[in-house]
Amino acid sequence: MSDWTTILFAAMGVLFIGLSKAGFGGGLGMLTTPLCVLAFSAGGRPPAFAVGVLLPLLCAGDAFSLWHYWGKWERKNLKYLLPGVVVGVVIGASLIGQFSARQLNVAIGALAVAFVVFQLVKEKIWRAEGAFAPNHLVGIPCGIGAGVTSTFAHGAGPVVSLFLIPQQMAKEIYVGTTALVFTWINWIKLPFFVLQGIITRETLLTGLYYLPIIPVGVWLGVWLNRKISEQLFLRLVYAMTLLTGLQLLLNVNFAKLLR
């Protein structure tokens, strides 16, 4: 990759933060980390560098979501999920430094592929009689899973969805509750990322270059919601997520294959 290609791929990844925070296309943010890992790895950066760059940007995106969906959430979900989230973040933060760059690529790639599979089977998972009543028995394990996957790849979306969707909330309440939960998860991660050296002065400065893309992505998400089919757009995004995840898993040199 050239420097410009790296910047373009990273910018695309950050753009998906804004799109997902605008409520257009649930789970779009799952493409962000794999895409940015590929982009920054091409410049010789380890996967943890991309993870560190993205967290403050995700927090910025959360602010837009909270503003847009303020008060439109089921706050009770926090008390069921957050105790497990704290445990999961502690586990994830302590383990992330034990992985080599290749192992972390594999972990992030596996989460990306698992996310796409989840999207294909979620309708069957969510078919149930009656609404699910949230509780600590289910919430704490889901919180732990969300904390671990979010620490490794900012990829807690499927785990949180498994807990929230069966509650059969109205769409706007569901999106608002998701925004509230992810805001808490991301802020919980911040001190651990700083202590582990995942967020550094360099990652913060790099993130500043991409920060203006967040509001652009939010605006674009609102515009796309009115203009095109969300289903068609999501299929393209899931295809990109699958290919990116497979690239991280298999470490395929596409440039060499095309020679």
C-alpha positions in Angstrom: 0.0 0.0 0.0 1.1 3.6 -0.7 0.7 6.2 2.0 -2.4 7.6 0.3 -4.0 4.1 0.1 -3.3 3.6 3.8 -4.9 7.0 4.6 -7.9 6.2 2.3 -8.5 2.8 4.0 -8.2 4.2 7.5 -10.5 7.1 6.5 -13.1 4.7 5.2 -13.0 2.8 8.5 -13.5 5.9 10.5 -16.3 7.0 8.2 -18.2 3.8 9.2 -18.1 5.0 12.9 -20.1 8.1 11.9 -22.5 6.0 9.7 -23.2 3.6 12.5 -23.5 6.3 15.2 -26.2 8.0 13.0 -28.3 4.9 13.4 -27.9 3.9 9.7 -27.2 0.2 9.5 -26.7 -1.5 12.8 -23.2 -3.0 13.2 -21.5 -1.0 10.5 -18.8 -0.1 13.1 -17.7 -3.7 13.1 -15.9 -3.0 9.8 -13.9 -0.1 11.3 -11.3 -2.0 13.3 -10.4 -4.6 10.6 -10.1 -2.0 7.9 -8.0 0.3 10.1 -5.8 -2.6 11.2 -5.1 -3.4 7.5 -4.4 0.2 6.7 -2.0 0.9 9.5 -0.4 -2.5 9.3 0.6 -1.7 5.8 2.5 1.2 7.2 4.3 -1.0 9.7 2.1 -0.4 12.7 1.0 -3.2 15.0 -2.8 -4.0 15.3 -2.9 -2.5 18.8 -2.0 0.9 17.2 -5.2 0.9 15.2 -7.2 -0.2 18.3 -5.7 2.7 20.3 -6.3 5.3 17.5 -10.0 4.3 17.2 -11.1 4.4 20.9 -11.1 8.2 21.3 -12.8 8.5 17.9 -15.5 6.0 19.0 -16.0 8.1 22.1 -16.5 11.2 19.9 -19.0 9.3 17.8 -20.8 8.2 20.9 -21.3 11.9 21.8 -23.2 12.4 18.5 -25.4 9.3 19.1 -26.2 10.4 22.7 -27.2 13.9 21.5 -29.4 12.5 18.8 -31.1 9.8 20.9 -31.0 11.6 24.3 -33.4 10.0 26.8 -34.6 7.4 24.2 -33.2 4.4 26.0 -33.8 1.7 28.5 -31.4 2.7 31.3 -32.0 -0.5 33.3 -29.8 -2.5 30.9 -26.7 -0.8 32.3 -27.1 -2.4 35.7 -27.3 -5.9 34.0 -24.4 -5.4 31.5 -21.8 -3.1 33.1 -20.6 -5.3 36.0 -19.7 -7.9 33.4 -18.3 -5.3 31.0 -15.8 -4.1 33.7 -14.6 -7.7 34.2 -14.4 -8.3 30.5 -12.4 -5.2 29.9 -9.9 -6.1 32.6 -9.5 -9.6 31.1 -9.1 -8.2 27.6 -6.7 -5.4 28.5 -4.5 -7.9 30.4 -4.4 -10.3 27.5 -4.0 -7.9 24.6 -0.4 -7.3 25.4 0.3 -11.1 25.4 -0.6 -11.5 21.7 1.8 -11.0 18.8 0.8 -8.8 15.9 -0.1 -11.8 13.9 -2.2 -13.4 16.7 -4.1 -10.1 17.2 -4.8 -9.9 13.5 -6.2 -13.4 13.7 -8.4 -12.5 16.7 -9.7 -9.4 15.0 -10.3 -11.2 11.7 -12.1 -14.0 13.5 -14.4 -11.5 15.2 -15.2 -9.8 11.8 -16.1 -13.1 10.2 -18.1 -14.2 13.2 -20.0 -10.9 13.0 -21.0 -11.5 9.4 -22.2 -15.1 10.2 -24.2 -13.6 13.1 -25.9 -11.2 10.7 -26.9 -14.1 8.5 -28.5 -16.1 11.4 -29.7 -13.4 13.7 -33.3 -13.6 12.6 -33.5 -17.2 13.7 -31.8 -16.4 17.0 -34.2 -13.6 17.7 -37.4 -15.5 17.0 -38.9 -16.2 20.4 -42.3 -16.1 22.0 -42.7 -13.0 24.2 -40.2 -10.4 25.1 -37.0 -11.3 27.0 -36.9 -9.8 30.5 -33.3 -8.7 31.1 -31.6 -10.0 34.2 -28.1 -10.4 35.8 -28.0 -14.1 35.1 -27.8 -13.4 31.3 -26.5 -9.8 31.5 -23.2 -10.5 33.4 -22.0 -13.2 30.9 -23.0 -11.0 28.0 -21.2 -8.0 29.6 -18.0 -10.1 30.0 -18.2 -11.1 26.4 -18.9 -7.5 25.3 -16.0 -6.2 27.4 -13.5 -8.8 26.0 -14.5 -8.4 22.3 -14.7 -4.6 22.6 -11.2 -4.5 24.1 -9.7 -6.6 21.3 -11.5 -5.2 18.3 -14.2 -2.7 19.4 -16.4 -5.5 18.3 -19.0 -5.9 21.1 -22.0 -5.3 18.7 -23.1 -8.9 18.3 -22.9 -9.7 22.0 -24.8 -6.5 23.0 -27.4 -7.2 20.3 -28.0 -10.7 21.6 -29.0 -9.2 24.9 -31.0 -6.2 23.7 -32.9 -7.4 20.6 -35.0 -10.1 22.4 -36.4 -7.4 24.6 -38.4 -6.3 21.6 -37.9 -2.5 22.1 -39.1 0.0 19.6 -36.4 0.7 16.9 -35.6 4.2 18.2 -35.4 3.0 21.8 -33.2 0.1 20.7 -30.8 2.4 18.9 -30.7 4.8 21.8 -30.1 2.0 24.3 -27.3 0.7 22.1 -25.7 4.1 22.0 -25.9 4.4 25.8 -24.4 1.0 26.4 -21.5 1.5 23.9 -20.8 5.0 25.4 -20.3 3.4 28.8 -18.2 0.5 27.4 -15.9 2.8 25.5 -15.4 5.1 28.5 -14.7 2.2 30.8 -12.0 1.0 28.4 -10.2 4.4 28.2 -8.2 4.3 31.5 -7.2 0.6 30.8 -6.0 1.5 27.3 -3.9 4.4 28.7 -2.3 2.2 31.4 -1.5 -0.6 28.9 0.1 1.8 26.5 -2.5 1.2 23.8 -3.5 4.8 23.8 -0.4 7.0 23.5 0.5 10.5 22.4 1.1 9.2 18.9 -2.3 7.4 18.6 -4.0 10.5 19.9 -2.3 12.7 17.3 -3.0 10.3 14.5 -6.7 10.2 15.6 -6.9 14.0 15.4 -6.3 13.8 11.6 -9.4 11.6 11.2 -11.6 13.2 13.8 -13.4 15.5 11.2 -14.6 12.4 9.4 -16.9 11.5 12.3 -19.5 14.3 11.8 -19.2 13.7 8.0 -20.1 10.1 8.5 -23.0 11.0 10.8 -24.4 13.5 8.2 -23.9 10.9 5.4 -25.7 8.3 7.5 -28.7 10.6 7.9 -28.7 11.3 4.2 -28.3 7.7 3.1 -31.2 6.7 5.4 -33.5 8.9 3.2 -32.0 8.0 -0.2 -31.1 4.4 -0.5 -32.1 0.9 0.6 -30.4 0.1 3.9 -30.5 -3.6 3.1 -28.6 -3.2 -0.2 -26.0 -1.0 1.6 -25.6 -3.5 4.4 -25.0 -6.4 2.1 -22.1 -4.5 0.5 -20.7 -3.6 3.9 -21.0 -7.2 5.2 -19.2 -8.4 2.1 -16.4 -5.9 2.8 -16.3 -7.0 6.4 -16.1 -10.7 5.4 -13.3 -10.1 2.9 -11.4 -7.9 5.4 -11.7 -10.4 8.1 -10.6 -13.2 5.9 -7.5 -11.2 4.8 -6.6 -10.7 8.5 -7.1 -14.4 9.2 -5.3 -15.8 6.1 -2.8 -13.0 5.6 -3.2 -13.2 1.8 -1.0 -11.0 -0.2 -3.5 -9.8 -2.9 -0.9 -7.7 -4.7 1.3 -10.8 -5.2 -1.7 -12.8 -6.5 -2.5 -10.2 -9.1 1.0 -10.1 -10.6 
